[in-house]
Amino acid sequence: MFLNKALSLPTTELHLVQDILDEAIAMHSDPSAIREQAIDLLQLNLQQPESAVVDRFAAIVDELLAHMAMPTNKLMLAIALLREAGFEEEADLLRPAIPDRMLLIRAAPGLESRLRDIFNHCPACSNSERHSHDLAWRALEHLTFNARFGSSKAS
């Protein structure tokens, strides 16, 4: 089961949602207005009834929007854990999101997909590899769990 619902979308649809969110974020500062704008634009672009768009995309829009409110300390912890696990390239992909949370909307689903590919194609054989994979997975959990359940709380 995916930690990010966004990854359940085909890549083209995920990019469409991310592009629409970028546009809605540029137009509004209130999360509920951003969400409403994104749903409206998805409905317009996909030429589907609002109920179908809400059923398919509302949870994904909510999940991606939650990344915007992620506390900096959670993001920094995830980056540090990735570095400690030896995933420097993946950690570097998150660094630009420290000052700009809109980049986190784009980075988190891709990071999860990338780590899943690494874990599936290079299973951990030694204790140190297992430890590295566990650390990277913990970093990902900090990003996704926090984004889904705790991002609105100040830390």
PAKE-116431 format. One line per field, with one value per atom (N, C-alpha, C, O): residue number from 0; x, y, z; residue in one letter. Coordinates in Angstrom, 3 decimals, padded with zeros to 6 digits. Atoms other than C-alpha are relative to their C-alpha. Layout:
<recs>
seq = (NUM; ...)
c1 = (X; ...)
c2 = (Y; ...)
c3 = (Z; ...)
type = (a; ...)
</recs>
This chain:
<recs>
seq = (0; 0; 0; 0; 1; 1; 1; 1; 2; 2; 2; 2; 3; 3; 3; 3; 4; 4; 4; 4; 5; 5; 5; 5; 6; 6; 6; 6; 7; 7; 7; 7; 8; 8; 8; 8; 9; 9; 9; 9; 10; 10; 10; 10; 11; 11; 11; 11; 12; 12; 12; 12; 13; 13; 13; 13; 14; 14; 14; 14; 15; 15; 15; 15; 16; 16; 16; 16; 17; 17; 17; 17; 18; 18; 18; 18; 19; 19; 19; 19; 20; 20; 20; 20; 21; 21; 21; 21; 22; 22; 22; 22; 23; 23; 23; 23; 24; 24; 24; 24; 25; 25; 25; 25; 26; 26; 26; 26; 27; 27; 27; 27; 28; 28; 28; 28; 29; 29; 29; 29; 30; 30; 30; 30; 31; 31; 31; 31; 32; 32; 32; 32; 33; 33; 33; 33; 34; 34; 34; 34; 35; 35; 35; 35; 36; 36; 36; 36; 37; 37; 37; 37; 38; 38; 38; 38; 39; 39; 39; 39; 40; 40; 40; 40; 41; 41; 41; 41; 42; 42; 42; 42; 43; 43; 43; 43; 44; 44; 44; 44; 45; 45; 45; 45; 46; 46; 46; 46; 47; 47; 47; 47; 48; 48; 48; 48; 49; 49; 49; 49; 50; 50; 50; 50; 51; 51; 51; 51; 52; 52; 52; 52; 53; 53; 53; 53; 54; 54; 54; 54; 55; 55; 55; 55; 56; 56; 56; 56; 57; 57; 57; 57; 58; 58; 58; 58; 59; 59; 59; 59; 60; 60; 60; 60; 61; 61; 61; 61; 62; 62; 62; 62; 63; 63; 63; 63; 64; 64; 64; 64; 65; 65; 65; 65; 66; 66; 66; 66; 67; 67; 67; 67; 68; 68; 68; 68; 69; 69; 69; 69; 70; 70; 70; 70; 71; 71; 71; 71; 72; 72; 72; 72; 73; 73; 73; 73; 74; 74; 74; 74; 75; 75; 75; 75; 76; 76; 76; 76; 77; 77; 77; 77; 78; 78; 78; 78; 79; 79; 79; 79; 80; 80; 80; 80; 81; 81; 81; 81; 82; 82; 82; 82; 83; 83; 83; 83; 84; 84; 84; 84; 85; 85; 85; 85; 86; 86; 86; 86; 87; 87; 87; 87; 88; 88; 88; 88; 89; 89; 89; 89; 90; 90; 90; 90; 91; 91; 91; 91; 92; 92; 92; 92; 93; 93; 93; 93; 94; 94; 94; 94; 95; 95; 95; 95; 96; 96; 96; 96; 97; 97; 97; 97; 98; 98; 98; 98; 99; 99; 99; 99; 100; 100; 100; 100; 101; 101; 101; 101; 102; 102; 102; 102; 103; 103; 103; 103; 104; 104; 104; 104; 105; 105; 105; 105; 106; 106; 106; 106; 107; 107; 107; 107; 108; 108; 108; 108; 109; 109; 109; 109; 110; 110; 110; 110; 111; 111; 111; 111; 112; 112; 112; 112; 113; 113; 113; 113; 114; 114; 114; 114; 115; 115; 115; 115; 116; 116; 116; 116; 117; 117; 117; 117; 118; 118; 118; 118; 119; 119; 119; 119; 120; 120; 120; 120; 121; 121; 121; 121; 122; 122; 122; 122; 123; 123; 123; 123; 124; 124; 124; 124; 125; 125; 125; 125; 126; 126; 126; 126; 127; 127; 127; 127; 128; 128; 128; 128; 129; 129; 129; 129; 130; 130; 130; 130; 131; 131; 131; 131; 132; 132; 132; 132; 133; 133; 133; 133; 134; 134; 134; 134; 135; 135; 135; 135; 136; 136; 136; 136; 137; 137; 137; 137; 138; 138; 138; 138; 139; 139; 139; 139; 140; 140; 140; 140; 141; 141; 141; 141; 142; 142; 142; 142; 143; 143; 143; 143; 144; 144; 144; 144; 145; 145; 145; 145; 146; 146; 146; 146; 147; 147; 147; 147; 148; 148; 148; 148; 149; 149; 149; 149; 150; 150; 150; 150; 151; 151; 151; 151; 152; 152; 152; 152; 153; 153; 153; 153; 154; 154; 154; 154)
c1 = (000.846; 000.000; 000.889; 001.872; -000.790; 001.342; -000.215; -001.327; 000.125; 002.070; -000.591; -001.334; 000.526; 001.276; -001.060; -000.787; 001.070; -002.050; 000.333; -000.139; -000.379; -000.524; 000.692; 000.571; -000.707; 001.596; -000.934; -000.517; 000.946; -001.530; -000.446; -001.052; 000.351; -002.021; 001.040; 002.223; -000.985; -000.433; 000.806; 000.302; -000.901; 002.498; -000.600; -000.451; 000.567; 000.657; -001.061; -001.137; 001.033; -002.255; 000.618; 000.156; -000.676; 000.081; 000.581; 000.460; -000.558; 001.846; -001.102; -000.920; 001.134; -001.515; -000.456; -000.661; 000.422; -002.550; 001.033; 000.666; -001.039; 000.802; 000.009; 000.161; 000.045; 000.606; -001.204; -001.092; 001.209; -002.948; 000.154; -000.282; -000.248; -001.930; 000.932; 000.716; -000.900; 000.937; -000.782; -000.570; 000.807; -001.550; -000.937; -001.069; 000.933; -004.064; 000.744; 000.235; -000.797; -001.332; 000.430; 000.496; -000.385; -000.227; -001.164; -000.947; 001.179; -003.811; -000.576; -001.241; 000.637; -004.775; 001.019; 002.046; -000.841; -003.217; -000.731; -000.094; 000.803; -006.065; -000.064; -000.445; 000.017; -005.779; -001.356; -001.398; 001.306; -009.534; -000.295; -000.922; 000.171; -009.549; 000.901; 000.509; -000.909; -006.544; -000.622; -000.623; 000.622; -008.319; -001.177; -001.300; 001.178; -011.538; 000.414; -000.148; -000.495; -009.643; 000.579; 000.328; -000.606; -007.691; -001.065; -000.963; 001.082; -010.852; -000.726; -001.022; 000.662; -012.526; 000.833; 000.302; -000.864; -009.531; 000.156; 000.233; -000.047; -009.281; -001.273; -001.233; 001.280; -012.957; -000.015; -000.456; -000.040; -012.456; 000.948; 000.597; -000.989; -009.329; -000.385; -000.125; 000.346; -010.671; -001.393; -001.762; 001.368; -014.208; -000.797; -001.433; 000.725; -015.675; -000.898; -000.630; 000.868; -018.499; 000.783; 001.746; -000.696; -017.456; 000.084; 001.118; -000.016; -018.414; 001.089; 001.730; -001.039; -016.077; 001.383; 002.268; -001.295; -013.210; 000.263; 001.376; -000.158; -013.792; 000.327; 001.234; -000.251; -013.952; 001.418; 002.047; -001.300; -010.740; 001.171; 002.243; -001.147; -008.604; 000.006; 001.052; 000.051; -009.754; 001.024; 001.725; -000.953; -007.686; 001.444; 002.315; -001.349; -004.656; 000.352; 001.460; -000.214; -005.036; 000.254; 001.167; -000.184; -005.390; 001.376; 002.054; -001.296; -002.319; 001.142; 002.064; -001.055; -000.174; -000.008; 001.052; 000.077; -001.434; 000.569; 001.151; -000.505; -000.527; 001.520; 002.066; -001.448; 003.128; 000.413; 001.519; -000.342; 003.023; 000.140; 000.888; -000.003; 002.444; 000.962; 001.008; -000.898; 005.062; 001.018; 001.686; -000.983; 007.175; 001.424; 001.761; -001.373; 010.786; 000.786; 001.591; -000.780; 012.124; -000.282; 000.620; 000.321; 010.309; 000.703; 001.218; -000.679; 011.707; 001.508; 002.139; -001.433; 015.222; 000.353; 001.399; -000.228; 014.932; 000.001; 000.857; 000.062; 013.933; 001.267; 001.806; -001.219; 016.890; 001.201; 002.029; -001.115; 019.301; -000.023; 001.027; 000.099; 018.002; 000.407; 001.078; -000.405; 018.410; 001.516; 002.130; -001.463; 021.986; 000.695; 001.643; -000.591; 022.788; -000.099; 000.776; 000.217; 021.405; 000.804; 000.800; -000.792; 023.690; -000.755; -000.285; 000.812; 020.967; 000.167; -000.798; -000.306; 022.695; -000.750; -001.265; 000.681; 021.204; -001.471; -002.009; 001.400; 017.687; -000.172; -001.139; 000.053; 018.407; 000.165; -000.507; -000.212; 019.682; -001.253; -001.482; 001.241; 016.385; -000.991; -001.844; 000.909; 014.602; 000.500; -000.299; -000.557; 016.951; -000.681; -000.934; 000.660; 015.304; -001.382; -001.898; 001.324; 011.998; 000.049; -000.993; -000.096; 013.345; -000.552; -001.391; 000.583; 012.649; -001.287; -002.014; 001.146; 009.923; -000.785; -000.436; 000.782; 007.294; -000.729; -001.120; 000.621; 005.756; 000.864; 000.343; -000.884; 008.806; -000.193; 000.038; 000.246; 007.947; -001.201; -001.238; 001.156; 004.613; 000.463; -000.092; -000.515; 006.596; 001.013; 001.104; -001.104; 009.467; -000.436; 000.106; 000.330; 007.747; -000.512; -000.034; 000.426; 005.862; 001.129; 001.250; -001.114; 008.925; 001.027; 001.587; -000.941; 011.139; -000.506; 000.257; 000.538; 008.820; 000.131; 000.535; -000.103; 008.719; 001.444; 001.709; -001.423; 012.503; 000.507; 001.220; -000.432; 013.080; -000.615; 000.052; 000.622; 010.586; 000.749; 000.983; -000.753; 012.463; 001.343; 001.738; -001.286; 015.790; -000.171; 000.587; 000.205; 014.427; -000.425; -000.032; 000.474; 012.728; 001.094; 001.146; -001.034; 015.728; 001.301; 002.107; -001.231; 018.476; -000.369; -000.156; 000.384; 017.173; 001.220; 002.331; -001.082; 019.233; 000.452; -000.357; -000.554; 021.521; 000.718; 000.608; -000.760; 023.723; -000.765; -001.747; 000.619; 022.816; 000.137; -000.790; -000.191; 024.299; -000.929; -001.448; 000.938; 022.217; -001.428; -002.184; 001.341; 019.091; -000.178; -001.235; 000.051; 019.920; -000.175; -000.972; 000.116; 020.363; -001.393; -001.977; 001.350; 017.092; -001.034; -001.973; 000.930; 015.306; 000.046; -000.992; -000.129; 016.693; -000.673; -001.384; 000.617; 015.633; -001.516; -002.240; 001.450; 012.199; -000.573; -001.657; 000.437; 011.925; -000.067; -000.986; 000.012; 012.810; -001.249; -001.921; 001.196; 010.065; -001.266; -002.199; 001.163; 007.604; -000.166; -001.292; 000.104; 008.435; -000.652; -001.466; 000.596; 007.539; -001.469; -002.314; 001.365; 004.395; -000.942; -002.062; 000.882; 002.982; -000.294; -001.445; 000.207; 003.510; -000.888; -001.768; 000.792; 002.046; -001.462; -002.355; 001.379; -001.036; -000.704; -001.874; 000.702; -001.762; 000.343; -000.486; -000.371; 000.136; 000.497; 001.044; -000.647; 001.115; -000.610; 000.060; 000.616; -001.332; 000.386; 000.113; -000.413; 000.097; 001.360; 002.250; -001.317; 002.922; 000.896; 000.434; -000.901; 006.003; 001.083; 001.933)
c2 = (-001.184; 000.000; 001.244; 001.306; -001.210; 003.419; 000.901; 001.019; -001.007; 005.952; 001.269; 001.978; -001.181; 008.698; -000.411; -001.183; 000.281; 008.512; 000.564; 000.061; -000.618; 010.738; -001.003; -000.909; 000.973; 007.808; -001.005; -001.754; 000.906; 005.867; 000.529; -000.194; -000.607; 008.275; -000.336; -000.476; 000.074; 007.734; 001.308; 002.355; -001.149; 010.128; 001.231; 002.341; -001.160; 012.340; 000.682; 001.911; -000.586; 012.826; 000.655; 001.708; -000.605; 013.473; 001.355; 002.326; -001.278; 016.171; 001.020; 002.206; -000.910; 017.660; 000.564; 001.771; -000.454; 017.820; 000.964; 001.997; -000.876; 019.340; 001.351; 002.389; -001.261; 021.949; 000.840; 002.055; -000.713; 022.858; 000.547; 001.663; -000.500; 023.130; 001.204; 002.173; -001.155; 025.431; 001.248; 002.327; -001.132; 027.650; 000.501; 001.706; -000.379; 027.602; 000.669; 001.614; -000.587; 028.371; 001.412; 002.289; -001.341; 031.343; 000.986; 002.193; -000.862; 032.681; 000.217; 001.224; -000.054; 032.013; -000.299; -000.934; 000.349; 031.831; -000.911; -001.614; 000.824; 030.108; -001.441; -001.645; 001.384; 026.288; -000.465; -001.227; 000.434; 025.831; 000.611; -000.030; -000.621; 028.297; -000.676; -000.851; 000.718; 026.530; -001.327; -001.695; 001.308; 023.178; 000.150; -000.595; -000.215; 024.517; 000.346; -000.178; -000.385; 026.134; -001.215; -001.398; 001.176; 022.924; -000.976; -001.505; 000.907; 020.800; 000.565; -000.169; -000.635; 023.304; -000.126; -000.443; 000.079; 023.347; -001.439; -001.675; 001.405; 019.555; -000.382; -001.074; 000.277; 019.353; 000.589; -000.065; -000.664; 021.827; -000.725; -000.967; 000.652; 020.106; -001.419; -001.845; 001.399; 016.572; -000.170; -001.255; 000.050; 017.445; -001.139; -001.942; 001.005; 015.258; 000.697; 001.836; -000.611; 015.900; 000.233; -000.473; -000.342; 017.466; -001.194; -001.407; 001.142; 014.360; -001.010; -001.583; 000.939; 012.194; 000.542; -000.209; -000.619; 014.654; -000.035; -000.344; 000.030; 014.898; -001.413; -001.608; 001.388; 011.104; -000.447; -001.159; 000.487; 010.582; 000.843; 000.300; -000.868; 013.610; 000.770; 001.297; -000.848; 015.314; -000.424; 000.422; 000.471; 013.136; 000.259; 000.536; -000.239; 013.542; 001.482; 001.836; -001.446; 017.326; 000.336; 001.101; -000.248; 017.349; -000.453; 000.253; 000.527; 015.194; 000.886; 001.182; -000.851; 017.351; 001.378; 001.948; -001.289; 020.546; -000.073; 000.895; 000.148; 019.185; 000.156; 000.572; -000.156; 019.164; 001.459; 001.747; -001.421; 022.962; 000.480; 001.417; -000.436; 023.231; -000.810; -000.621; 000.848; 020.683; 000.853; 001.706; -000.756; 022.058; -000.252; -001.362; 000.092; 022.741; -001.089; -001.784; 001.003; 020.495; -001.411; -002.248; 001.323; 017.471; -000.218; -001.302; 000.089; 018.193; -000.166; -000.978; 000.106; 018.687; -001.385; -001.939; 001.339; 015.408; -001.029; -001.913; 000.929; 013.556; 000.099; -000.921; -000.196; 015.060; -000.605; -001.276; 000.543; 014.148; -001.524; -002.155; 001.460; 010.565; -000.578; -001.608; 000.476; 010.171; 000.063; -000.860; -000.134; 011.459; -001.090; -001.724; 001.010; 009.153; -001.394; -002.236; 001.297; 006.231; -000.164; -001.235; 000.088; 007.044; 000.371; 000.098; -000.417; 008.446; 001.508; 002.270; -001.426; 011.793; 000.637; 001.749; -000.560; 012.283; 000.268; 001.307; -000.172; 011.787; 001.137; 001.895; -001.099; 014.142; 001.336; 002.312; -001.238; 016.753; 000.428; 001.619; -000.332; 016.542; 000.727; 001.477; -000.644; 017.687; 001.361; 002.177; -001.253; 020.560; 001.263; 002.175; -001.224; 023.143; 000.226; 001.343; -000.134; 022.456; 000.669; 001.036; -000.643; 023.936; 001.427; 001.781; -001.342; 027.537; 000.076; 001.066; -000.064; 026.667; -001.303; -002.274; 001.229; 024.115; -000.446; -001.608; 000.431; 024.157; -001.067; -001.943; 001.007; 022.147; -001.355; -002.397; 001.253; 019.554; -000.729; -001.959; 000.607; 018.974; -000.854; -001.923; 000.741; 017.845; -001.065; -002.102; 000.897; 016.113; -001.253; -002.330; 001.143; 013.824; -001.214; -002.317; 001.205; 011.541; -000.624; -001.848; 000.528; 011.221; -000.693; -001.722; 000.608; 010.490; -001.361; -002.326; 001.293; 007.756; -001.028; -002.165; 000.910; 006.208; -000.456; -001.633; 000.302; 006.395; -000.969; -001.922; 000.897; 004.768; -001.386; -002.391; 001.312; 002.010; -000.767; -001.968; 000.648; 001.282; -000.516; -001.642; 000.415; 001.176; -001.230; -002.193; 001.112; -001.131; -001.266; -002.367; 001.171; -003.422; -000.606; -001.824; 000.498; -003.688; -000.348; -001.107; 000.264; -003.765; -000.380; 000.406; 000.371; -005.711; -000.030; -000.363; -000.051; -005.341; -001.415; -002.268; 001.318; -008.305; -000.010; -000.975; -000.053; -007.209; 000.816; 001.491; -000.777; -005.699; 001.495; 002.259; -001.432; -002.346; 000.483; 001.598; -000.385; -002.299; 000.066; 000.980; -000.018; -003.186; 001.252; 001.882; -001.197; -000.380; 001.247; 002.125; -001.138; 002.083; 000.083; 001.164; 000.006; 001.035; 000.404; 001.142; -000.377; 001.327; 001.505; 002.141; -001.443; 004.840; 000.789; 001.761; -000.692; 005.900; -000.122; 000.832; 000.188; 004.430; 000.881; 001.444; -000.891; 006.324; 001.440; 002.173; -001.364; 009.536; 000.210; 001.235; -000.091; 008.875; 000.027; 000.773; -000.013; 008.109; 001.358; 001.815; -001.338; 011.451; 000.962; 001.799; -000.877; 013.174; -000.320; 000.574; 000.339; 011.254; -000.039; 000.464; 000.050; 010.586; 001.405; 001.746; -001.372; 014.172; 000.757; 001.507; -000.717; 015.463; -000.412; 000.416; 000.456; 013.336; 000.292; 000.675; -000.053; 013.510; 001.178; 001.568; -000.976; 016.248; 001.327; 002.104; -001.192; 019.057; 001.303; 002.335; -001.262; 021.606; 000.386; 001.506; -000.294; 021.372; 000.670; 000.281; -000.656; 023.656; -000.914; -001.631; 000.836; 021.941; 000.817; 000.276)
c3 = (000.000; 000.000; 000.000; 000.738; 000.108; -000.913; 001.211; 001.725; -001.042; 001.779; -000.583; 000.097; 000.678; -000.738; -000.996; -001.915; 000.951; -002.514; -001.371; -002.391; 001.267; -005.169; -000.910; -002.131; 000.823; -006.333; -000.647; -001.530; 000.641; -007.203; -001.357; -002.148; 001.287; -010.110; -001.056; -000.745; 001.082; -013.492; -000.020; 000.386; -000.023; -013.953; -000.667; -000.156; 000.699; -016.448; 000.850; 000.878; -000.861; -014.046; 001.224; 001.662; -001.149; -011.114; -000.396; 000.351; 000.463; -013.136; -000.244; 000.035; 000.194; -014.084; 001.344; 001.471; -001.332; -010.415; 000.574; 001.135; -000.528; -009.445; -000.718; -000.074; 000.754; -012.237; 000.411; 000.575; -000.406; -011.255; 001.415; 001.698; -001.351; -007.600; -000.023; 000.704; 000.127; -008.582; -000.391; 000.163; 000.459; -010.384; 001.101; 001.312; -001.066; -007.524; 001.163; 001.765; -001.083; -004.968; -000.365; 000.497; 000.449; -007.046; 000.105; 000.220; -000.018; -006.963; 001.399; 001.642; -001.315; -003.323; 001.100; 000.858; -001.139; 000.119; 000.988; 001.772; -000.900; 001.973; -000.541; -001.694; 000.472; 001.778; -000.544; -001.510; 000.509; 001.323; -001.372; -002.216; 001.317; -001.589; -001.034; -002.187; 000.902; -003.109; -000.394; -001.569; 000.263; -002.782; -000.958; -001.931; 000.848; -004.301; -001.433; -002.395; 001.323; -007.184; -000.736; -001.927; 000.619; -007.837; -000.486; -001.593; 000.402; -007.910; -001.222; -002.166; 001.143; -010.256; -001.276; -002.340; 001.184; -012.604; -000.490; -001.695; 000.413; -012.599; -000.741; -001.758; 000.652; -013.469; -001.408; -002.354; 001.291; -016.306; -000.961; -002.116; 000.854; -017.648; -000.402; -001.528; 000.273; -017.414; -000.588; -001.037; 000.524; -018.519; 000.645; -000.037; -000.767; -015.772; 001.006; 001.390; -001.020; -013.315; 001.301; 001.602; -001.241; -010.027; 000.943; 001.576; -000.920; -008.064; -000.377; 000.504; 000.440; -010.166; 000.321; 000.732; -000.293; -009.739; 001.501; 001.928; -001.456; -005.988; 000.461; 001.269; -000.394; -005.645; -000.329; 000.454; 000.458; -007.577; 000.495; 000.763; -000.235; -006.721; 001.317; 001.695; -001.198; -003.503; 001.054; 001.610; -001.014; -001.159; -000.445; 000.380; 000.525; -003.411; 000.107; 000.509; -000.136; -003.528; 001.466; 001.775; -001.438; 000.274; 000.467; 001.213; -000.409; 000.708; -000.493; 000.266; 000.540; -001.571; 000.665; 000.927; -000.691; 000.053; 001.409; 001.898; -001.364; 003.476; 000.052; 001.073; 000.024; 002.400; 000.125; 000.583; -000.076; 002.206; 001.438; 001.717; -001.394; 005.948; 000.867; 002.082; -000.783; 006.990; 000.764; 000.178; -000.780; 009.833; -000.501; -000.914; 000.488; 008.887; 000.719; 000.100; -000.731; 011.639; -000.499; -000.484; 000.542; 010.161; -001.334; -001.606; 001.289; 006.717; 000.201; -000.475; -000.282; 008.123; 000.549; 000.213; -000.533; 010.047; -001.128; -001.159; 001.126; 006.882; -000.853; -001.282; 000.787; 004.999; 000.731; 000.116; -000.787; 007.818; 000.001; -000.126; 000.007; 007.953; -001.348; -001.407; 001.322; 004.199; -000.160; -000.695; 000.087; 004.417; 000.825; 000.361; -000.873; 007.339; -000.622; -000.420; 000.633; 005.329; -001.287; -001.893; 001.216; 002.412; -001.268; -002.373; 001.141; 000.151; -000.208; -000.147; 000.137; -000.441; -001.165; -001.045; 001.174; -003.907; 000.301; -000.082; -000.357; -002.566; 000.998; 000.921; -000.969; 000.345; -000.707; -000.374; 000.754; -002.094; -000.765; -000.972; 000.697; -003.971; 000.911; 000.436; -000.957; -000.797; 000.481; 000.942; -000.542; 000.128; -000.533; 000.254; 000.471; -002.160; 000.618; 000.586; -000.599; -000.384; 001.368; 001.910; -001.314; 002.869; -000.065; 000.763; 000.074; 001.779; -000.825; -000.731; 000.913; -000.754; 000.055; -000.617; -000.187; 000.292; -001.264; -001.374; 001.259; -003.193; -000.664; -001.354; 000.574; -004.230; 000.678; 000.065; -000.706; -001.592; -000.596; -000.615; 000.655; -003.329; -001.168; -001.421; 001.159; -006.359; 000.403; -000.254; -000.343; -004.563; 000.757; 000.507; -000.867; -002.029; -000.763; -000.501; 000.733; -004.456; -000.815; -000.877; 000.777; -006.666; 000.879; 000.501; -000.938; -003.671; 000.446; 000.495; -000.426; -002.477; -001.110; -000.865; 001.132; -005.924; -000.210; -000.456; 000.189; -006.221; 001.075; 000.760; -001.070; -002.812; -000.150; 000.096; 000.230; -003.591; -001.086; -000.950; 001.076; -006.828; 000.515; 000.212; -000.553; -004.980; 000.889; 000.776; -000.932; -002.284; -000.731; -000.344; 000.743; -004.815; -000.874; -001.042; 000.904; -007.150; 000.704; 000.167; -000.757; -004.510; 001.428; 002.352; -001.363; -001.530; 000.927; 000.517; -000.996; 001.626; 000.338; 000.702; -000.310; 002.151; 001.343; 002.101; -001.246; 005.034; 001.047; 000.740; -001.076; 008.390; -000.258; 000.013; 000.257; 007.352; -001.117; -001.047; 001.067; 004.145; 000.542; 000.213; -000.614; 006.129; 000.852; 000.832; -000.837; 008.576; -000.869; -000.540; 000.913; 005.695; -000.599; -000.674; 000.566; 004.109; 001.049; 000.752; -001.075; 007.460; 000.267; 000.455; -000.212; 007.955; -001.126; -000.872; 001.140; 004.457; 000.075; -000.215; -000.119; 005.036; 001.103; 000.952; -001.084; 008.346; -000.473; -000.109; 000.546; 006.523; -000.840; -000.729; 000.837; 004.019; 000.851; 000.554; -000.896; 006.814; 000.676; 000.871; -000.603; 008.451; -000.985; -000.594; 001.007; 005.201; -000.216; -000.168; 000.376; 004.371; 001.192; 001.093; -001.162; 007.850; 000.483; 000.755; -000.452; 008.892; -000.967; -000.545; 000.998; 005.651; 000.068; -000.115; -000.008; 005.985; 001.319; 001.312; -001.281; 009.714; 000.895; 001.716; -001.006; 011.494; -000.501; 000.282; 000.540; 009.199; 000.494; 000.469; -000.427; 010.556; 001.422; 001.854; -001.373; 014.079; -000.010; -000.766; -000.136; 015.004; 000.816; 001.703; -000.797; 016.306; 000.629; 001.336)
type = (m; m; m; m; f; f; f; f; l; l; l; l; n; n; n; n; k; k; k; k; a; a; a; a; l; l; l; l; s; s; s; s; l; l; l; l; p; p; p; p; t; t; t; t; t; t; t; t; e; e; e; e; l; l; l; l; h; h; h; h; l; l; l; l; v; v; v; v; q; q; q; q; d; d; d; d; i; i; i; i; l; l; l; l; d; d; d; d; e; e; e; e; a; a; a; a; i; i; i; i; a; a; a; a; m; m; m; m; h; h; h; h; s; s; s; s; d; d; d; d; p; p; p; p; s; s; s; s; a; a; a; a; i; i; i; i; r; r; r; r; e; e; e; e; q; q; q; q; a; a; a; a; i; i; i; i; d; d; d; d; l; l; l; l; l; l; l; l; q; q; q; q; l; l; l; l; n; n; n; n; l; l; l; l; q; q; q; q; q; q; q; q; p; p; p; p; e; e; e; e; s; s; s; s; a; a; a; a; v; v; v; v; v; v; v; v; d; d; d; d; r; r; r; r; f; f; f; f; a; a; a; a; a; a; a; a; i; i; i; i; v; v; v; v; d; d; d; d; e; e; e; e; l; l; l; l; l; l; l; l; a; a; a; a; h; h; h; h; m; m; m; m; a; a; a; a; m; m; m; m; p; p; p; p; t; t; t; t; n; n; n; n; k; k; k; k; l; l; l; l; m; m; m; m; l; l; l; l; a; a; a; a; i; i; i; i; a; a; a; a; l; l; l; l; l; l; l; l; r; r; r; r; e; e; e; e; a; a; a; a; g; g; g; g; f; f; f; f; e; e; e; e; e; e; e; e; e; e; e; e; a; a; a; a; d; d; d; d; l; l; l; l; l; l; l; l; r; r; r; r; p; p; p; p; a; a; a; a; i; i; i; i; p; p; p; p; d; d; d; d; r; r; r; r; m; m; m; m; l; l; l; l; l; l; l; l; i; i; i; i; r; r; r; r; a; a; a; a; a; a; a; a; p; p; p; p; g; g; g; g; l; l; l; l; e; e; e; e; s; s; s; s; r; r; r; r; l; l; l; l; r; r; r; r; d; d; d; d; i; i; i; i; f; f; f; f; n; n; n; n; h; h; h; h; c; c; c; c; p; p; p; p; a; a; a; a; c; c; c; c; s; s; s; s; n; n; n; n; s; s; s; s; e; e; e; e; r; r; r; r; h; h; h; h; s; s; s; s; h; h; h; h; d; d; d; d; l; l; l; l; a; a; a; a; w; w; w; w; r; r; r; r; a; a; a; a; l; l; l; l; e; e; e; e; h; h; h; h; l; l; l; l; t; t; t; t; f; f; f; f; n; n; n; n; a; a; a; a; r; r; r; r; f; f; f; f; g; g; g; g; s; s; s; s; s; s; s; s; k; k; k; k; a; a; a; a; s; s; s; s)
</recs>
